[in-house]
């Protein structure tokens, strides 16, 4: 796939010509709520502009519609209600970046204060794991795991909550 968000609603035909016969599946309708607010457009208009470009070009290979960088269930419901079949959940407000700048002792103290069940869940699954990342071996030790859990656990929980409350059982990508 290739995301080709058309910010002004004028580029779908050009985007289609750019991907034609290249084996790429275009995501022609792709916008964030921030972009909609900046341009004064709606998801209905984004989807209509993409569809018009598809018809104008005679494109028959299909295309995607992504509600991009959505942060709330209300935004997701809006995108899906308009016919978007893909969403990109933005969890940035649930990521605690400050833990990557704290010292090891402060992180260990904060980690020890987390719910024991939460710690156990991540420790059982990841502590001591080794990953090969393009030739660099990464081993998850106690300090690394603590920093990762402190930084990302709320975002993971938020993602699960959004899935269970808004997305479960829907036909989306």
GULUM-915925 format. One line per 8 residues: number of its first residue (from 1); for each residue x, y, z of C-alpha. Coordinates in Angstrom, 1 decimal. Layout:
// residues N
NUM) X:Y:Z  ...
***
This chain:
// residues 173
1) 0.0:0.0:0.0  1.0:3.6:-0.5  -0.6:6.4:1.5  -1.4:9.3:-0.8  -3.3:11.7:1.3  -4.7:14.4:-0.9  -4.8:17.5:1.3  -6.8:19.7:-1.1
9) -8.9:17.2:-2.9  -7.3:17.8:-6.3  -4.6:15.2:-6.6  -6.3:11.8:-6.8  -6.0:11.6:-10.6  -2.3:12.3:-10.4  -1.8:9.9:-7.6  -3.5:7.1:-9.6
17) -1.3:7.8:-12.6  1.7:7.7:-10.4  0.9:4.2:-9.0  -0.6:2.7:-12.2  1.2:-0.4:-13.3  3.7:-0.3:-10.4  2.0:-2.8:-8.2  1.1:-0.4:-5.4
25) -2.3:-0.2:-3.8  -3.2:3.5:-3.3  -4.7:4.8:-0.2  -6.2:7.8:-1.8  -8.5:9.0:1.0  -6.1:9.6:3.9  -6.4:12.5:6.3  -6.0:13.2:10.0
33) -8.4:15.2:12.0  -5.7:17.9:12.3  -5.5:18.1:8.5  -9.3:18.3:8.2  -9.4:21.1:10.7  -6.6:23.0:8.9  -8.2:22.7:5.4  -11.8:23.0:6.5
41) -12.7:19.7:4.8  -14.7:16.8:6.0  -14.2:13.0:5.7  -17.2:13.0:3.3  -15.4:15.5:1.0  -12.1:13.5:1.2  -13.8:10.3:0.2  -15.8:12.0:-2.6
49) -12.6:13.6:-4.0  -10.9:10.2:-4.0  -13.9:8.5:-5.7  -14.1:11.3:-8.3  -10.4:10.7:-9.2  -11.0:7.0:-9.4  -13.9:7.5:-11.8  -12.1:10.2:-13.8
57) -9.1:7.9:-14.4  -11.2:4.7:-14.9  -9.2:3.1:-12.1  -10.5:-0.4:-11.4  -7.9:-1.8:-9.1  -9.4:-0.5:-5.8  -8.1:2.0:-3.3  -8.0:2.5:0.4
65) -9.5:5.1:2.8  -7.6:5.7:6.0  -8.8:7.8:8.9  -5.3:8.9:9.8  -3.9:9.8:13.3  -7.3:9.4:15.0  -7.1:9.8:18.8  -10.7:9.2:20.1
73) -13.5:6.8:19.7  -15.7:9.7:18.4  -13.1:10.4:15.6  -13.0:6.7:14.7  -16.8:6.4:14.6  -16.9:9.4:12.3  -14.4:8.0:9.8  -15.9:4.5:9.8
81) -19.4:6.0:9.4  -18.3:7.8:6.3  -17.0:4.6:4.7  -13.4:4.6:5.7  -12.2:1.0:6.1  -8.9:1.6:7.7  -7.8:3.7:10.7  -4.5:4.7:12.1
89) -4.8:5.1:15.9  -2.7:7.9:17.3  -1.6:6.9:20.8  0.9:9.7:21.3  -1.1:11.2:24.2  -0.6:8.0:26.1  3.1:7.6:25.6  5.2:8.7:28.6
97) 8.5:9.8:26.9  9.9:11.3:30.1  11.1:7.8:31.2  13.7:7.7:28.5  15.4:10.7:30.1  15.2:9.5:33.7  18.1:7.7:35.4  18.0:4.0:35.9
105) 17.3:4.3:39.7  14.3:6.7:39.1  13.0:4.3:36.5  13.4:1.3:38.8  11.5:3.1:41.6  8.7:4.1:39.2  8.5:0.6:37.8  8.3:-0.9:41.3
113) 5.2:1.2:42.0  3.3:-0.2:39.0  0.7:-2.9:39.6  2.4:-6.2:40.2  0.1:-8.0:37.7  1.1:-5.5:35.0  4.7:-6.0:35.7  4.4:-9.8:35.8
121) 2.5:-9.8:32.4  5.3:-7.9:30.7  8.2:-9.7:32.5  6.8:-13.1:31.7  6.5:-12.3:28.0  9.6:-10.1:27.4  12.2:-10.3:30.1  15.3:-11.9:28.7
129) 14.1:-12.0:25.2  16.6:-11.5:22.4  15.8:-9.9:19.1  17.9:-9.6:16.0  17.2:-6.2:14.4  19.1:-6.0:11.1  22.2:-7.7:12.7  22.1:-5.8:16.0
137) 21.1:-8.2:18.8  18.9:-6.6:21.4  18.3:-8.3:24.7  15.6:-7.1:27.1  17.0:-6.8:30.6  15.3:-5.5:33.7  16.3:-1.9:33.2  15.3:-1.8:29.5
145) 12.0:-3.6:30.2  11.1:-1.1:33.0  11.8:1.9:30.8  9.8:0.4:27.9  6.8:-0.6:30.1  6.8:2.8:31.9  6.9:4.6:28.5  4.4:2.5:26.5
153) 2.1:0.4:28.8  -0.6:3.2:28.8  -0.6:3.4:25.0  -0.9:-0.4:24.8  -3.8:-0.4:27.2  -5.5:2.5:25.3  -5.2:0.6:22.1  -6.8:-2.5:23.6
161) -9.6:-0.4:25.1  -10.3:1.3:21.7  -10.3:-2.0:19.9  -12.7:-3.5:22.4  -15.0:-0.5:22.7  -15.0:0.7:19.1  -13.5:-1.7:16.6  -14.2:-5.3:17.7
169) -16.4:-7.1:15.2  -16.1:-4.5:12.4  -14.8:-5.2:8.9  -11.8:-2.9:8.9  -8.1:-3.1:8.1
***
